Amino acid sequence: MRPKTRLQHKVVAANERLLPLTKKQEMWAFHHCLDHFAFRTKSGKTTCLDCGHQWEESNKKTCRCPMCGIKLKIKNTLQRKHKDSSYYSILTTQDGLQVQRVFLMKANYHKGKEADYYSIEVARYWIDDNGRTEVTALRRTLGHYLDSFVFDGNLELRKDNYVYRRIADCKVYPYYSSTPKLKRNGMVGSLAEIEPVCLIKALLTDSRAETMFKAGRKTDLNYFLQHTMYFDTYWNVYKIVMRNRYQISDISLWMDYIHLLERCGKDIHNSHYICPSDLKAAHDHYQEKVRIIREREERDAQRKKAMENESLFREMKGKFFGLSFTDGLIVVSVLESVDEYYKEGNALHHCVGQSEYYLKPKSLVLSARIDNKRIETVELSLETFKVLQSRGLCNQDTEFHERIISLVQKNVRKIRQRMIV
C-alpha cells in the first residue's frame, strides 16, 4: 500500500528506524505470556520444560522448578515435546509518534533440554497526537486463523482490520515510553489490561478517559471504553461517584444497578442511591422491585408485548439458534426465545430478562448448564467477541466460572461463522 497522506509518509519513514527487540523484553514475554509446564511420569520423575531439570515430585498440580524457580503446571504424561505461542507487545515512540509493536512468540520445548523460543514482529500501530492511526504489518494469507501471516515478508503500510486489532489486544511489556502529550494526559504505570490502541486514542481525544486514568479508575475506564454508549449517557452520574470517592467493586453490576434505579424512578444523580454501601444487596433489592413493577405493568399486555419482542428477537438472533458447544461436562447454548431469557433470569435471580438483554443487538446471551441445570448466564460481545460478563445464582461466580469463560472463548469461531452466513 503506497503512502498518500502526510501521516502515512511519516509512518513509512519512521518504520525503518525502530530499534530491534531486546533480550530483556523477549525474556519477559517468555516468562509472562506463555504457559509453563512440567511433565511427570508415573514413577514421579518430573521434568521442567523451561530449563530441562529433572527431580522427584509428589502428586501436586503445580510446583516451582528447584533449578530455575519458575512456577509450573504439572502434566502427567509420557509426552516429550510441546509447542506454544502467544502474542505480546511493547510500547515505544518514534519521530513523535506513539507505537505499539506486536510480536508473535513461538516456543519449542523438548524434555530434558532448555526451551527454545523466538519472536516475530507482525504488526505496528502508529498513533499521532490527534489520535489518528496507521498500521504497518506483515501481509496475511487467506484463512480464518489469526496468525496466517507471510512471515518472510516485510512490515509495510496496510489497511487496518479486525485481525490486527484482535492480535494487538495482548499483554504489554510493563516498561514503556510514551509521547509528551500522552505523559501529560496520564499514561504512566500499568495499563490494567486495557486494549492499548483503544486506551491511547481515548487519552488523546477524550478528557473523560484522561480524568479516570489519572484517578486510578482503570478497571472502570476499561468497561466504559467497551461500552461507549454508557460512557456518553452516564458520565455525569459517574462524576458524582468520583466526587464521593466511592469505589465500585463490580462496574458491570453497578451499571445494571443504575438501570434498575432508573426503572424504579429513583434519582440517579443522588449519591445516596448511586453509592450504596453494599452494591450487591442494593442491586438485588431493586431488581426485586423492578420485577414487581414489571409484573404489575404487564399483567394485561404481557402476552402481546412478548410476541412483539419475540419477533424482533428472532430477527436479530435467529442465525445463532441451535448453536451449542461442550467440554464434556458443561454445555453452553444460545437462549432461543424471550421466554427463555425470563426463565433464565428467574432461575438464577439476575436481570437478564428484566433488563431486556434479548433486545441488545451487539451481544449474544448463552446459558451454561450441567445436566440441564443452569449454572451461569454468559453475555458475549458481537463486536469484540469477548465475554462481557458471566453470572451465576444471584450474580455470584460459581466454581466453574473460569472454565465457562474459557469454553465460550474457545468456540468464538463458531459464532463468527454464524454471522458470516
Secondary structure, 3 states (H helix, E strand, C coil): CCCCCHHHHHHHHHHCCCCCCCHHHHHHHHHHHCCCEEEECCCCEEEECCCCCEEECCCCCEEECCCCCCEEEEEECCCCEEEEEEEEEEEEEECCEEEEEEEEEEEEEECCCCCEEEEEEEEEEEECCCCCEEEEECCECCCCCCCCECCCCCCEEECCCHHHHHHHCCEECCCCCCCHHHHHCCCCCCCCCCCHHHHHHHHHHCHHHHHHHHCCCHHHHHHHHHCHHHHHHHHHHHHHHHHCCCCCCCHHHHHHHHHHHHHCCCCCCCHHHHCCCCHHHHHHHHHHHHHHHHHHHCCCCHHHHHHHHHHHHHHHHHHHCCCEEECCCCEEEECCCHHHHHHHHHHHCCCCCCCCHHHCCCEEEEEEEECCEEEEEEEEECCCCCEEEEECHHHCCCCCHHHHHHHHHHCHHHHHHHHHC
